[in-house]
Amino acid sequence: ASKQKTKLGLILFFVYAVIYAGFVIIGLSYTHLLSIKVIVGLNLAVVYGIGLIILAIVMGYVYSLVCTHMEDKMEREARK
């Protein structure tokens, strides 16, 4: 299960890194876009930033659930 957990962790990391890189690229190259009002009067910078935080929490939760499932499955198979 360790290799599977590592693979899942790397996949989630690279997904997050690409999304975060989008935020950085916008911040460096298209700063005017960050001031655009997107939702309920909040600008893109705030919405994107909050979205990144929520995404990190969700990804951590998904990682935990999947890894727990992998460990449980491995434990059940070891008992057989």
Contacts in CASP RR format, 6 or more apart in sequence:
PFRMAT RR
TARGET T0000
AUTHOR 0000-0000-0000
METHOD contacts of the structure
MODEL  1
ASKQKTKLGLILFFVYAVIYAGFVIIGLSYTHLLSIKVIVGLNLAVVYGI
GLIILAIVMGYVYSLVCTHMEDKMEREARK
1 67 0 8 1.000
1 70 0 8 1.000
1 71 0 8 1.000
1 73 0 8 1.000
1 74 0 8 1.000
4 70 0 8 1.000
5 67 0 8 1.000
5 70 0 8 1.000
8 63 0 8 1.000
8 66 0 8 1.000
8 67 0 8 1.000
9 63 0 8 1.000
12 59 0 8 1.000
12 60 0 8 1.000
12 62 0 8 1.000
12 63 0 8 1.000
15 59 0 8 1.000
16 52 0 8 1.000
16 55 0 8 1.000
16 56 0 8 1.000
16 59 0 8 1.000
19 52 0 8 1.000
19 55 0 8 1.000
20 52 0 8 1.000
23 48 0 8 1.000
23 49 0 8 1.000
23 52 0 8 1.000
26 33 0 8 1.000
26 34 0 8 1.000
26 44 0 8 1.000
26 48 0 8 1.000
27 33 0 8 1.000
27 34 0 8 1.000
27 45 0 8 1.000
33 44 0 8 1.000
34 43 0 8 1.000
34 44 0 8 1.000
34 45 0 8 1.000
34 48 0 8 1.000
35 43 0 8 1.000
35 44 0 8 1.000
35 45 0 8 1.000
36 43 0 8 1.000
36 44 0 8 1.000
37 43 0 8 1.000
38 44 0 8 1.000
38 47 0 8 1.000
39 47 0 8 1.000
END
